[in-house]
Amino acid sequence: MHFDTPYIEFGREQWAGLRDHTPLTLTEQELEKLKGLNEQVSLQEVEDIYLPLTSLINLYVKASQQLHEMASSFLGNDTKKVPYIIGIAGSVAVGKSTTARLLQTLLSRFENHQKVDLITTDGFLYPNRILEQKGIMNKKGFPESYDMKKLIQFISDVKAGRNKVTAPVYSHLAYDILPDEAVEISNPDILIVEGINVLQVSKAHQVFVSDFFDFSLYVDAREEDIERWYIERFLMLQQTAFQNPKSYFHRFTDLSRENAVTMAMQIWKDINAKNLHENILPTKGRAQSILYKGTDHKTERICLRKL
């Protein structure tokens, strides 16, 4: 039996053709600052993939703003518009953070939504002391390692239009929540929420993070490519961030390259691959758009859910 897909699929060239005359407002220097470690994103990738994507999102945001104005007029009230929320999901090491930062920068250059904020769900991980109490330090990144109640409350407050909402801050250096730090979100036009868990659902909750999304994107690639990118990133971190004595992973700096590769492969197999199969990949079909990356990090195709 044949079932129609709920998505429209675009090849790279076809998608790039949708750019129309959208100007490239990003410089090479800006792009370098936005790229994550081991992320190979070129200005050509920005032109071909991200300009059409942000132009489309701009149309969605405009439509949302216009609907708000018409509804307010019809109902005879003057409620302020609420933030347009975008969720970005995908595996560890697939490039979600770079995608999120690129979208934030490019979307902020449209006149009708210049205030674009970005948070990652890492800040809503339980502190290490609680993970240790629960006996799940080896499951950091799995659904049970997040304070979902706090995350859902945060997004609910933002969507409700509260003037100032704070979120915890996670340090990849300390590998823990920073207890004395917080990031403040104050009435953005757009809020981007990036994390491996943003499209997940759970029987433990009646409300899900994705219930508050106006648009969602899943960044995907072949698993063997993601694993290779993870290992490459681990080796790069071993030579950079891990060298800091304050780094949680400082103990890995003395590993030989061969042993470091073995360690990274083991972490991938025991934690990241398992989380990918059990909790992340099953959420892909819930996304409104899917960005498929090839072996060289370049986007090969994009799928958009039919309206």
C-alpha positions in Angstrom: 0.0 0.0 0.0 1.4 3.4 -0.9 1.2 6.3 1.5 1.9 9.9 0.5 4.6 11.6 2.5 3.5 14.7 4.5 6.6 16.5 3.2 7.6 18.3 0.0 11.2 17.5 -0.9 13.7 19.9 -2.5 17.1 19.1 -3.9 20.0 21.5 -3.2 19.8 23.3 -6.5 16.0 23.5 -6.5 16.1 24.9 -3.0 18.9 27.4 -3.7 16.7 28.7 -6.6 14.2 29.9 -4.1 16.6 32.5 -2.8 15.3 34.9 -5.4 16.9 38.3 -4.8 17.4 38.0 -1.0 20.7 39.8 -0.3 23.6 38.1 1.5 24.1 40.2 4.6 26.7 38.0 6.2 30.5 38.5 5.9 33.2 35.9 5.9 34.4 37.2 9.3 30.9 37.0 10.8 30.5 33.5 9.5 33.8 32.4 11.1 32.5 33.5 14.5 29.2 31.7 14.1 30.7 28.3 13.1 31.0 25.6 15.6 34.2 23.5 16.1 34.7 21.2 13.1 31.7 22.8 11.3 32.5 23.4 7.6 30.0 26.0 6.5 30.8 28.3 3.6 29.2 31.5 2.4 27.9 29.5 -0.5 26.1 27.2 1.9 24.5 30.3 3.5 23.4 31.6 0.1 22.1 28.3 -1.1 20.4 27.0 2.0 20.0 29.5 4.8 18.9 32.5 2.7 15.9 30.7 1.3 15.2 29.2 4.7 15.2 32.5 6.5 13.1 34.1 3.7 10.5 31.4 4.2 10.5 31.8 8.0 10.2 35.5 7.5 7.0 34.9 5.5 5.7 32.7 8.4 6.5 35.3 11.0 4.8 38.1 9.0 1.7 36.0 8.6 1.7 35.3 12.3 2.1 39.0 13.1 -0.7 39.9 10.7 -3.0 37.2 12.2 -2.4 38.7 15.6 -3.3 42.2 14.4 -6.5 41.0 12.7 -7.5 38.8 15.7 -6.9 41.7 18.1 -9.0 44.0 16.0 -11.8 41.5 15.7 -11.8 40.8 19.4 -11.5 44.4 20.3 -8.5 44.0 22.5 -4.9 45.3 22.3 -2.8 42.4 23.5 0.8 42.6 22.6 2.2 40.1 20.1 3.9 37.1 21.5 7.3 35.8 20.4 7.5 33.5 17.4 9.2 30.3 18.6 11.5 28.1 16.5 12.7 24.7 17.7 15.9 23.1 16.3 16.5 19.4 17.0 19.0 16.7 15.9 21.8 14.5 17.1 24.9 15.5 19.1 27.6 16.7 16.6 25.2 17.2 13.7 25.6 21.0 13.6 22.5 22.2 15.4 24.3 25.0 17.2 25.8 26.5 14.1 22.4 26.2 12.3 20.8 28.0 15.3 23.3 30.8 15.4 23.1 31.3 11.6 19.3 31.5 11.8 19.5 34.0 14.7 21.9 36.3 12.8 20.1 36.2 9.5 16.6 36.5 10.9 17.6 39.5 13.0 18.4 41.4 9.8 14.7 41.5 8.7 13.0 44.7 9.6 9.9 43.1 11.1 11.8 40.9 13.6 15.1 42.4 14.6 15.2 41.1 18.1 16.0 37.3 17.9 17.1 35.5 21.0 18.6 32.0 21.2 18.7 29.5 24.1 19.9 25.9 24.3 18.1 23.3 26.4 21.5 22.4 27.9 20.7 24.9 30.6 17.8 22.8 31.7 19.9 19.7 32.4 19.9 18.8 36.1 23.1 19.8 37.9 25.7 17.1 38.1 25.0 16.6 41.9 21.4 15.7 41.1 22.4 13.5 38.2 24.8 11.7 40.6 22.1 11.4 43.2 19.8 9.8 40.6 22.6 7.6 39.3 22.2 8.9 35.8 25.5 10.8 35.1 26.1 8.4 32.3 22.7 9.4 30.8 23.3 13.1 30.4 21.4 14.2 27.4 18.7 11.5 27.8 15.2 12.7 28.5 15.4 11.8 32.2 18.5 14.1 32.7 16.5 17.3 31.9 14.3 19.3 34.3 11.4 19.3 31.8 9.0 21.0 34.2 11.3 24.0 34.4 11.9 24.0 30.6 8.2 23.9 29.8 7.5 26.6 32.3 10.2 28.8 30.8 8.9 28.5 27.2 5.3 28.9 28.5 6.3 32.2 30.2 8.0 33.4 27.0 5.0 32.5 24.9 2.7 34.2 27.3 4.5 37.4 26.7 6.1 37.9 30.1 8.5 40.8 30.1 11.5 39.1 31.6 12.1 35.3 31.8 15.3 33.8 32.9 17.0 30.5 32.0 19.9 28.6 33.6 23.3 28.6 32.0 25.3 25.4 31.2 29.1 25.4 30.9 30.6 22.9 28.5 33.9 23.6 30.2 32.7 22.7 33.7 30.3 20.1 32.2 27.7 21.5 34.6 25.1 24.1 35.3 26.6 27.4 36.6 24.6 28.1 39.8 25.2 31.8 39.9 24.5 32.6 36.3 21.3 33.1 34.2 20.4 34.3 30.7 17.5 36.8 30.5 15.0 36.7 27.7 13.0 39.9 27.3 10.2 40.1 24.7 12.0 38.9 21.6 10.3 39.0 18.2 11.7 35.5 17.7 13.0 32.9 20.2 15.1 30.0 18.8 15.2 27.0 21.1 18.0 24.5 20.2 18.5 21.1 21.7 18.5 17.3 21.1 15.3 17.0 23.1 13.0 19.8 21.9 10.7 17.5 19.8 10.4 14.7 22.3 7.2 13.7 24.0 6.6 11.9 27.2 3.8 10.2 29.0 5.1 11.9 32.1 3.9 15.3 30.8 0.6 16.5 29.4 2.3 19.5 27.7 5.4 19.2 25.5 8.1 21.8 24.6 7.1 21.5 20.9 3.5 22.6 21.8 4.8 26.1 21.9 6.7 26.0 18.6 5.5 28.0 15.6 8.2 26.4 13.4 10.5 23.4 13.9 13.6 22.2 12.1 15.4 18.8 12.4 19.0 18.7 11.3 19.9 15.2 10.0 22.7 13.3 8.4 23.8 9.6 8.0 24.8 8.1 11.3 28.3 7.1 10.1 28.9 10.7 9.2 27.7 12.1 12.5 29.8 9.6 14.4 32.9 10.6 12.4 32.2 14.3 13.1 31.8 13.5 16.8 35.2 11.8 16.9 36.9 14.6 14.9 35.4 17.1 17.3 36.6 15.1 20.3 40.1 15.1 18.9 40.0 18.8 18.3 38.7 19.5 21.8 41.5 17.3 23.2 44.0 19.7 21.7 42.0 22.9 22.7 39.3 23.1 25.4 40.3 19.9 27.3 43.8 21.5 27.8 42.2 23.9 30.3 42.9 22.5 33.8 39.3 23.6 34.7 37.8 21.4 32.0 35.8 18.4 33.2 37.6 16.4 30.4 41.1 17.6 31.2 42.0 14.0 32.2 41.7 13.0 28.5 44.5 15.4 27.3 47.3 12.8 27.8 45.6 10.1 25.8 47.4 9.1 22.6 45.6 9.8 19.4 44.7 6.1 19.0 43.4 5.9 22.6 41.5 9.2 22.2 39.8 7.8 19.1 38.9 4.6 21.0 37.5 6.6 23.9 35.4 8.8 21.5 34.1 5.8 19.7 33.1 4.2 23.0 31.3 7.3 24.2 29.5 7.5 20.9 28.4 3.9 21.0 27.4 3.7 24.7 25.7 7.1 25.0 25.2 9.2 21.9 24.2 6.5 19.4 21.9 4.9 22.0 20.2 8.3 22.7 20.0 9.0 19.0 18.1 5.8 18.3 15.9 5.7 21.4 15.0 9.4 21.8 16.1 11.7 19.1 15.7 10.1 15.7 12.0 9.0 16.5 11.2 12.7 16.8 12.3 13.6 13.2 8.9 13.1 11.7 7.4 15.7 14.1 9.5 18.5 12.6 8.0 20.9 10.1 11.3 20.9 8.2 14.2 18.5 7.9 17.6 19.6 6.7 19.7 16.6 5.4 23.5 17.0 5.4 25.9 15.1 3.3 29.3 13.6 4.1 31.0 17.0 3.6 28.6 18.9 5.9 26.8 20.4 2.9 23.1 20.3 2.8 21.9 17.8 0.1 18.2 18.3 0.4 15.4 19.9 2.5 12.0 18.6 3.3 9.1 20.9 4.3 5.8 19.7 5.8 2.9 20.4 3.5 0.7 23.2 4.7 
